[in-house]
Amino acid sequence: MSKYFFIFFCFFSLQLLPDSYYEFENIEDEKRFFNLIKEIRCPKCTSGSLASSNAPVSEDLKKVISEMIEENKSDAEIKAFIANRFGKDTLYDTPIEPNTYMLWYSPFIFLLICLSVFIFRKKI
C-alpha cells in the first residue's frame, strides 16, 4: 500500500512543478530577466507586471524574454520588441513623445496654474 502511495505522490508532485522554469548562463542574466519582467506590463492584465501575472500571454512573453537574453539582446532591444509587438502601453517608463506631452507636462502646468491663482488671489 505504501509503495503505491509513494508512486502516486511522486507522479502528482511532478505535475505541480512549474512548467516555466528559466535557466540562465550567469547570475547577471537572471537579474536582467527579473528586472525586465518587473518593468513590463502584462498585455492582458494591464494593471500588473509580467512578474505578477500568470496569464498565458505573460508566460509566453517571459519565455521570449529569456530567449532574447540568451541571444545577448540588450534591455533596450527587448523593450523595443515588446513595445512594437504589444504597444507602448506595456512599458512602465512611457517615452516623451508628442502624443505623451500632456502626460508628462500636465502636473507642472497644473502646479503653475495653482500657484498663479494663489499669488493673484492674495494681491486682490
C-alpha positions in Angstrom: 0.0 0.0 0.0 2.7 2.5 0.9 4.6 1.7 -2.3 1.5 2.7 -4.4 1.1 5.8 -2.3 4.7 6.8 -2.9 4.3 6.3 -6.7 1.1 8.3 -6.6 2.7 11.1 -4.6 5.8 11.3 -6.9 3.7 11.4 -10.0 1.4 14.1 -8.9 4.1 16.2 -7.2 5.9 16.3 -10.6 2.7 17.6 -12.1 2.6 20.5 -9.6 6.1 21.8 -10.5 6.0 24.9 -12.6 6.5 24.3 -16.3 8.0 27.7 -16.8 11.4 27.3 -15.3 14.1 29.6 -16.7 17.7 28.8 -16.8 20.4 31.3 -17.4 24.2 31.1 -18.0 25.1 33.5 -15.3 23.5 35.4 -12.4 23.6 38.8 -14.3 21.3 37.4 -17.0 18.9 36.1 -14.3 18.9 39.6 -12.6 18.2 41.2 -16.0 15.3 38.8 -16.6 13.7 39.5 -13.3 14.2 43.3 -13.7 12.7 43.2 -17.1 9.6 41.3 -16.2 9.1 43.8 -13.3 9.4 46.7 -15.8 7.0 45.4 -18.4 3.2 45.3 -18.0 1.2 42.2 -18.9 -0.6 42.9 -22.2 -3.8 41.2 -20.9 -3.9 42.4 -17.3 -2.6 45.9 -17.9 -2.5 46.7 -14.2 0.3 44.3 -13.2 3.7 43.5 -14.4 4.7 40.3 -16.1 6.2 39.1 -12.8 2.9 39.2 -11.1 0.8 37.7 -13.9 0.1 34.1 -14.7 -1.8 34.8 -17.9 -0.8 32.6 -20.9 0.4 35.6 -22.9 2.6 36.7 -20.0 4.1 33.2 -19.7 4.8 33.3 -23.4 6.4 36.7 -23.1 8.6 35.5 -20.2 9.8 32.7 -22.5 10.5 35.1 -25.3 12.4 37.5 -23.0 14.5 34.7 -21.6 15.3 33.5 -25.1 16.3 37.1 -26.1 18.6 37.4 -23.1 20.2 34.1 -24.1 20.7 35.7 -27.6 22.6 38.6 -25.9 20.0 41.2 -26.8 20.1 44.4 -24.8 17.4 45.6 -22.5 16.5 48.4 -24.9 16.2 45.9 -27.8 13.9 43.6 -25.7 11.7 46.6 -24.6 11.6 47.9 -28.2 10.4 44.4 -29.4 7.7 44.2 -26.9 6.6 47.8 -27.4 6.4 47.2 -31.2 4.5 44.0 -30.7 2.0 44.9 -28.0 2.1 48.7 -27.9 4.0 51.3 -25.8 1.4 50.8 -23.0 3.2 47.7 -22.0 6.2 49.7 -20.8 6.0 51.4 -17.4 8.5 54.1 -18.4 6.5 55.9 -21.0 8.7 57.8 -23.5 8.4 61.5 -24.0 6.8 61.9 -27.4 4.3 64.4 -28.9 1.4 62.2 -28.0 2.6 61.9 -24.4 3.4 65.6 -23.7 0.2 66.0 -21.8 1.0 63.0 -19.6 4.5 64.4 -18.7 3.9 68.1 -18.5 0.3 68.4 -17.1 1.4 68.1 -13.5 3.8 71.1 -13.9 1.2 73.1 -15.8 -1.4 72.4 -13.1 1.1 73.4 -10.4 1.8 76.7 -12.2 -1.9 77.5 -12.5 -2.5 76.8 -8.9 0.4 78.9 -7.8 -0.6 81.8 -10.0 -4.2 81.7 -8.7 -2.9 81.6 -5.2 -0.5 84.6 -5.8 -3.0 86.7 -7.7 -5.8 86.0 -5.2 -3.5 87.3 -2.3 -2.9 90.5 -4.2 -6.5 91.4 -4.7 
